């Protein structure tokens, strides 16, 4: 049987979803048979998706020279990040290539290739529907399951679906989306995930703006958003996150759970490490987690279920980039995020591309709070979106031409 590219992409995306589902349902520990079987789904998704990226790599020639070179530099630096953690220790290999946060997460810019063929969005929408079906099934057994962070990985594509437009989908898909909204809200509430509410607020904020504001006002408003974000980012990495947070709390009483992450990482890294990073297996020491563990175990006499004080990942997206690949990694990501969101929102003739631009822009902003890069669905969507919006051919199409190419 001949395996088409679209079928292999579908299998790769489905395998990733099954891996995530089994991972949070079974919570495998150690190196046993169960862990090996589950990991096979992950490795198959890696193989199939990156195989397609390599096979169609020449499609990057459709991009402008500047954007194409940024993608090349991101991929080159991703390889450097992985190579920096090369050892002969088998456990390091397992961690580096069997973990969604490690090696393969830094090769994700290759997925822009898949976005350059807009018909691949049909496969992506089918895969998102499959993810939602899995999560509705898991939700039915919520009373006997434990909520953890991985639950949200297959639910977060909901925000992308909402940005694209609820009315684009068939009646059956609309019902599925309404059900998954309930699942998403319940899981977010039980898991005390404030991030999900912030994400939804931003999504609906952009959608309302898109409907009620004139083009000229909307254009000016979004430019202020981008400029404001860049100003905040500059202040954070010059004056410090704590300084910016004090300004925020002058207007709203919000609990701060990020200042210590910025402070600890910046004080831990030397100048060279801030520029180049510590590699995909790089770690940092957290005094906060060490003290918290001491208080829980020695003072409260309770078991500790939190992170080790030697942390291999960090929750904030930009900090994860700096830890692994330094400011070089962060700046390369910023360049492609700003470029792609700008041309999508201001240089396109159809709603689909504009909505992809909103998704990229929201992602760029929320990297300041969470969203560490992972080999998971929302990042597949992100890099496919970047590939699609950077293709001038698709930006120049009208709504009717775009809708003829994608089955929502």
Residue, then its C-alpha position, 0 to 999 in steps of 0.5 A: x500500500x502506498x503511503x501518501x504524505x497527508x496520510x503519514x502526517x495524519x498518522x504522525x499527529x495521531x501518534x503524538x496525541x496517543x502518546x500524550x494520552x497514554x502518558x498522563x493516563x498511565x504515568x509510566x516511571x523508570x524504564x519498563x515495558x510500558x514506558x517503551x511501548x508508550x515511547x514508540x508512539x512518540x518516536x513514530x510521530x517524530x520520525x513521520x513529521x520530520x521525515x516529511x519536513x526533510x522530504x519537502x524541505x525545498x519548499x522553503x524556497x517559497x519564502x523570502x530570503x530573510x525569513x528563509x535564513x532565519x529558519x535555517x539559523x533556528x534549525x542550525x542553532x537547534x542542532x547546536x543545542x542538541x549537540x552540546x548535550x552529547x554524551x555516551x551515557x544511555x540515560x542521557x540519550x533517552x532523556x534527550x530524545x525521548x522527552x517532549x521538552x528536550x532535543x526534538x523540541x528545538x527542531x520544531x522550526x522545520x515544521x514551517x515546511x508543512x505550513x507551506x502546503x496549505x492543504x496540510x491544514x485539513x489534516x491538522x483539523x482532522x487531528x485536532x478533532x481526534x485529540x478532542x475525541x480522546x479527551x472527551x473519552x478521558x473526561x468521562x473517567x475523570x472521577x478515577x483519574x488524577x489531573x496533571x499538566x499533561x491533560x492540557x496538552x490535548x485541550x489547548x488546540x481549542x484556543x486555535x480553533x476558536x481563533x480560526x472561527x467557530x462558524x467555519x465548522x460543521x454542526x457535528x464539529x461545533x457540538x464537539x467544540x462546545x463539549x471540549x470547551x466544558x472539558x477545558x474549563x473543568x480541567x483548568x479549574x481543577x488543575x488551578x491553571x490560571x494560564x488557560x483563562x488568560x489565554x481564552x481572555x486574549x483570544x476573545x479579546x482579539x476576536x472582539x477587536x477584529x469584529x468591532x474595530x475598523x481596519x485603521x483603528x485595529x491596525x493602530x491598536x495591534x501596533x501598540x500591542x506589539x510595541x508595548x510587548x517589546x518594551x515590556x520584554x526589554x524592561x524585563x531583561x534590563x531592569x528585571x521581571x520584579x520591576x515590571x511586576x511591581x508596575x502591574x500590581x499597581x493596577x491589579x492584585x495578581x499573585x506573582x509566581x514568575x519573578x523567582x524564575x527570572x531571578x534564579x536563572x539570570x543569577x545562575x548563568x554566567x555571561x557566556x551561558x546567557x548568550x549560548x545556553x547550556x544545551x538541551x540537557x542543561x539544568x539550573x539550580x533553584x533555591x526556591x524549590x530547595x527551600x520549599x522541599x525542606x519546608x514541606x518535608x522537614x517542617x510539615x512532615x509531608x511527602x514532596x511531590x514537586x520538582x527537584x532543586x536541580x531543574x532541567x526545564x523552566x516554565x516560562x517559554x523565553x527562559x527555557x530558550x535562554x537556558x537551552x540556547x541562550x539569548x541567541x535562541x530567544x532572539x531568533x525566535x522573536x524575529x520570526x514571531x514578529x515578522x510572521x505575525x506582522x505580515x499575517x495581520x497587516x499584509x494579508x487579504x483573507x481572514x484565515x491568514x489574519x487569524x493565524x497571525x493573531x495566534x502567533x502574536x498571542x503565543x509570542x506574548x504568552x511566552x513571557x508567562x509560560x509555554x516552554x517549547x515542546x514537541x506537542x500539538x500547539x507547537x505543531x500549529x504554531x510552526x505550521x502557521x508561521x510557514x503558511x503566513x510567510x508564504x506570500x501566495x497565500x496572503x494574497x488569496x481572498x477568503x473564497x480561494x483559501x476556503x477552497x483549499x482547506x476542509x474545516 
